[in-house]
Amino acid sequence: FSLASKSYEILALEIFVPWAIATFGDPPRGRLHWLPAGLIGGLTILLYWAFMIFGALGILALAVLTWRASPDRGRYVRHLVLTVIVALVVASWYLVPYLGWGFLHGSSQVEYQYQGGGIQDSPLLFLTPTPLGVLQLIGVIGMVWYRGRVWWGKPMLLLTAGIYAYWLLGLAAFVLVGRHLLVQDTPRLTSLVLASAGVLTIAHTAPRLVRRLTAGTVPAGLPTLSLCLLMIWIAVTAWQAWMPGGPASVTGLYQPAVSATPNDATAAFMTPLPDGRYSPAAPASLRGAWFPTKPIKKDVDSVLGKGAKPVTLSSSEHLFAFVRWPGYIAVTRSAAGIDTNWPARYAALRKLSLVTDPDAFTDASEHTAFGSVDVFILQATDAAHWSWKPFDSDDPDITFTPAQFSPQAFTVFTDLPGNYVLAVRQPQTTS
């Protein structure tokens, strides 16, 4: 799962297996105390809660079996309850508004509008002819073989079975009601659990196997050679996924090749700085368009003073990477938080755009259903139309006109690069 922009998911993924087994299982060195277990669980919810949902059935099965086998069932139940309470408290600043909004207004994952890549893919990842696939196949064999022989066998098998059960439920929901329950993301967790089982199987089996085959002696350098080969494969795989282009042969040497297809790595070089400068490492052919953050901030400061934090309607979210101004609405609908109510905000903007009288527009833009809009950053499609365009929505662009922005209420800047125009509400017009 080498997607650089999803680093928070990678962190949540890496912690899942050891946390689940150490918290709900019965490892020989002792169970993880409820306080750190709850802290880790709460932070995992904040990072990426979906992995906990995918593994919930397996965790439940593991908890039930551990409880049945526990010599002190009451103490184990107390451990579970305290773990859950701590996790909920840690994640409460996110869960309370999220669930509160859902109960009061209803909610639906924007992701349900799309099928998502991976729903139709085979879940049998361990049959892929790659080093990772081989490791996962070893994990499948190890879980089945060692399920009653080693302490980790049954917990790993339960976690794996739980994820596959969730995948089947998601497919059934998709067929019956069109809700796929984000099952396209389950292979990321399945892959991790199978690979972890493969590592545990090798760690448990390899020493015994080597002793049998070599009569107690291991060829010198064999472990080091095996590790080096594995690291070379990992390095090349990561290079191809994260570097701006894959390895290319140049006069017999492997050097990075500049790819014409942007990815997360090229974006770091092709994106200009707030003042319009580009990284000297980026070729001109890969340079992205400049969003004039620094000139915009300078113009806004000239009207509102330094340190102002106006509510801003911006045609690009590049702005918010560099200034701490609250945005009125996300440009990308599918990336907007559920409690921002993107559809209603869009409707409020469309209603505002229809107010043609300058004085009425000044008042309406200060008192929308979601509060005031103090700064407008729009794109001039022509001399008479300034637009705000949603990025990934079928909803039409919202268009304003220069005449709506009264010179007594707004200071307008039209000399920005990239056909951007800026309208800043003057302080005296704010009630």
N, C-alpha and C positions, 0 to 999 in steps of 0.2 A: 504494500500500500504506500507507494512512493509519490504522494501528491503533496508537494511542498506547501501549498496554500492551506492545507488541512492539518497543520501541525498539531492543533488542539485535539483533533480526532485521533491522531497517531499516539499522543500521550495517553488519552483515555483508553485506547486499544491496548497499549503495552501493559497497563496496570491491571487489566481486567482479570486474567487468569490467576496470578498470585493472590490478588485481593479476594476473589471469590472462594478459592480453595482455603486460604488461610482464615477467612472470616466464617464461612459456613460449614467447612469440612472439619476434619479432626487430624491435622498433620502431627507427626510423631514429636516434633519439637514444641508443640503447644499451639493453641489457637491464638490468633491475633486479638489483642485486647479490644473491647468494644469501642473505646474512645478513638484510637487511631483508625480502627475499621470504619467507624462512622464518619470521621473526617475525610478519609479517602473516598468513601462512597458519596458524600455530599459534593466534594470537589469534582468527582467523575460526572455527576449529574450536571454540574455547571459547564464542564468541558464539552461533553457530548453524551446526552442521556440515552440515545438510541441503543448503544451497546448493552446497557443494563436491561433495556426492554427485550432485546433479542435473546439475552441469556437468562431472563427471569424464570422461565419454565425449568431450566436446568438447575438454577440456584434453588428454586422451591423444592425440587425433587431431592437435591443434595441436603437441604436443611431438614426435610422430613426424615430421610434415612439416618442422618446424623443424630437427630433427636431420638429416634427409636432405639439406636444403639448406645445412647449416652447413659452412663450410670447415674447421672444427676440431671434428669430432664428439666427440672425447674430452673436450675442454674443456666442451662443452655437456652431456655426460653427467655430468661432475663437478659442474657447476652444478645440475643436477636433483637429484643424490643429496644434495648438501649442503643444498639448499633443503628437501627432504623430511625430512632428519635434524633440522634446526633446528626445523621445524614440529612434528615429533613430540615433541621434547624440551620445547618450550614448552607443548604440550598434554598432556604425559605425566601430570601430576597428576590429570587427568580421564580420559584414555584408559586408563591402566593399571588403576585399579580398575573402570572400566566394562567393559573387555574381559575382565579377570580374572574378574569376577563372571559374565559371560556364558559364558565357557568352562567354568567350574566348575559353574555351576548352571543354565545355559540362560537365554535371555532372549526376550522378545517385546514388541514395541511395544504399549503399551496402546491406541494410536491404531488398531491393527488391529481393535479391537472395534467400531469405528464406520467407516462408509463415508467420513465427512468431506465437508464441503461443497466442491464444485468438481470432483469426479471426473467428473460428467456434463456439465460446462460445456464449451463449445467452446474448443479451444486456439487458434483463429484470432483472437487478440486484436486484430490489426491491422485487422480488419473492423468494429470497434466504432465507431459514428458519434460520436466524441468528439474533442476536440483531441489527447488522448493516443493514440487510435486512429489518427488521421491521421499523427501523428509516427511511430508504429510502422510504418505502411504505407510511409512514406517510407524508413524504415530497411530494410524488406524489399527494396524496389526498389534502394536504394543498395548493400546487401550483394551482391546478384546482379550488378548492373551493374559495380561497382567491385572485384569479387573478385580480379581479376588486374591491376588498374590502380593501386590505392593499397595502402599497406602494411597497413591495418587491415581491408580488405575480406574477405580469406580467413579471418583469425582470428575475426572476428565471425560469419561464416557458419558456421564450424566449431562455435563455441560454441552458436549457435542450433540447428544440426542435432543436436548432442549432447544438448541439453535435450529436444528433441522425441523423440529416440530413447529417452531414459530414460522419457519419458511413455508411449510405446508399450509399452515393456517392463513398466512398472507396470500398465498396463491388461491386458496379457496375463497377468501374475501374479495380478491380481485375479480375472480370469475363471477361471483354471485352479486356483488354490489359495487364493483369498480374501485374498491379501496384496497390498495396493495400493501398497506402497513409498512412501507419503506423496505420491503424484502430485498430490493436490489442492493442494499447495503449489508445484508447478512453475510455474504461471502467474505467480507473483510474480517469479521469476527470468527467465522468458521475456519478460515485460513490460519488465523493466529492460534486458535485452540489446537488444531491438528498439528501445526508445526511445533507447538510447545510439547505436545504429546510425543512427537518424534524425537525431540531433544531429550526428554526424560527417558524414552525407551533406549536410545543410544547410550545415555549415561549409565543406565542400569545394566545393559546387556554387553556393551563393548568390552569392559574389563574381563568379564568371564570368558567371552569368546576369544579374546586375544590370548588369555592364559591357556586355553585349550589348544589353540592352533600353534602356539609358539612355545609351549611347555614352560611358560612363565617368563619368557623374554620377549621384548618388543623391539623390532628393528629400529636402530638409532635414526632419529630424524623423522620417523613416520608420522607421529602426531603433528609435528611442526609442518611437514609437507602437506598434510591434509588440511590444516588450518589455513595455510597460505593459498591453496587452491580455492577454498571456500571464499576467502576474502577477495581474491581476484574476481571471482564471479559476482560477488556483491558489489564491488567497486564498478565494474563495467555496467551492471544493471542500473545502479544509481546514476552513473554518468549519463547513460542514455535517457533516463527519466528526468533528470534535473538540470543537466547542462544545456547551454544554447546550441544544440546539435549533438549528434553522436560522434563516436570516434571515427575518424576518416584517415585513410592511409595517404600520407604525403611523403613521397620519396622514401618509402619503406618505413616511415615512422608514424606512430599514432599521435595525432594532434587533434584538438577540438575543431570541429567544422562549424562554421556559422550557418545556422538553419534559417531559411526564409519563413518558416512557420513559427510564430511566437508561442512561447510557453511561459511557465512561471519564472524561469531563469532569465529568459530574454526580456521579460517585462521589467525586471529590476534594472536593466541597462537602457532600455528604450524609453522608459518614462522620464520626462524632463523634471528638473528640480523646480521649485516654486518660482525661481527667477528666470526660467527658460533655458538654463544651461543643461547640457547633456553630458553623460559620462563619456570620458575620452575613449573608453573601451568599446563603445557602441558604434558600429558602422552606420553611416547615414541612411542606408537602406532599411534599417530596423527602427529608426527613430519614430516615436509616437508623437501625436499632436500635443502642443503645449497648452495646458490649461493655466491661464495667467493668475495664479494664486497670489503672488507677491503684489502685482499691480492692484488686484482687487482689494487685498487687505489694506494697502496704502490709501486707496480711495475711500474705503469704508471708515478708516481711522480719521481721515480728513473731515468727515461729516459727524461721526459719533464720538471721536476721541479714542485714544489708545485704551485697550482693555475692555472695550465694549464686546458684548456677546449677543448680537442680534439674531433673532430667528430668521433663518435663511432658506429661501427657495432657490436651489441651485440646479442648473442643467447638468452638472457633473459632480460626482462625489469625490473627485480628486481633491476638492477644496477641503474636505473634512479630515483629510490625512495630515493637514498642516495647521489648521486653525480650530479652536475649540468653540465653535459656534453651533448652537442647536439647529438641526435641519428640520424643515417643516414636513417634508415627505421624502421617502427613499426614491431614488431614480429607478432602481431595480425592484420591481414588485415582489419577485420570488425571494429576495433577500431581506425584505422588510419584516420586522418583528410583528408577531400576531397582535400585540396590544397597541400597536401604532394605528391599527385600523386603516390600512392603506386604501381600500376602496372608498371609504367615507371621506378621507382626506382628498383623494382625487376628485370626488364629486364636489367637495367644497371649493376646490380650485376651479373646476369647470364653472360652477355657479358664479365665482368671483370674476372670471374672465368675461362674463356676459354683462357685467356692470360697466356701461360705457361713459356715464357722466363722471368727470374727474373727481368732484367733491364726494359723490356717493362712493366712488371706488376707494378713495382715501379712507373713508369710514368703514367700508365693508372689508378692506384688506387688514384693518386693525382689529376687526371683530368677527373673524371667521368662526366656524364651529369648533376650531382647534386653536384659537388664539390669533395673535397678530402675526403678520408676515412683514418683517422689517426691512429685509433685503431681497431683491429679486435679481437673480443672475440668469439671464435668458439668452437665447441665440436669435440673432436677427436673420430671419429667412429672406426678408427684403426690407426696404425702408419703412414700410407701414405695418410690419408684423414681427412680433417678438415671441418666440415659442419656448415652451418647456416640453421635453419629449420623454415619455417613459421608455425605459430601455427594453424590457422583455414582455411587454403587454400588448394585447390587441387593441387597447383603448387608444383613441386618437390623441394627437398632440393637443396641448392646451395653448391657445394663442392669445396674446395680449397686443395692444396697440400703443404706440408712444403717447397718443392723446389721453390715455387713461391716467398717466402719471403726471399729476399737476405739478408745475414748477414751484408752487408754494408749499407743497407737501413732500416732494421727492427731489433729491439731487440725482441727476441722470448722467452717466458716463458712457459715451459711445465710442471711445478711442481705444478700446481693448482689442488685442489680437484675437484671431479665431472667430470673428463675427460675434463675439460676446458683447452684451450690453448689461449695464449695472444700474439699478435704481435703488437708492438708499433713502429710507424714510427719515426726514429731518426731525431732530429731537423735539422741537416745539409742537409737532403734530401728534405726539404720543400722549395719551391721557393717563 
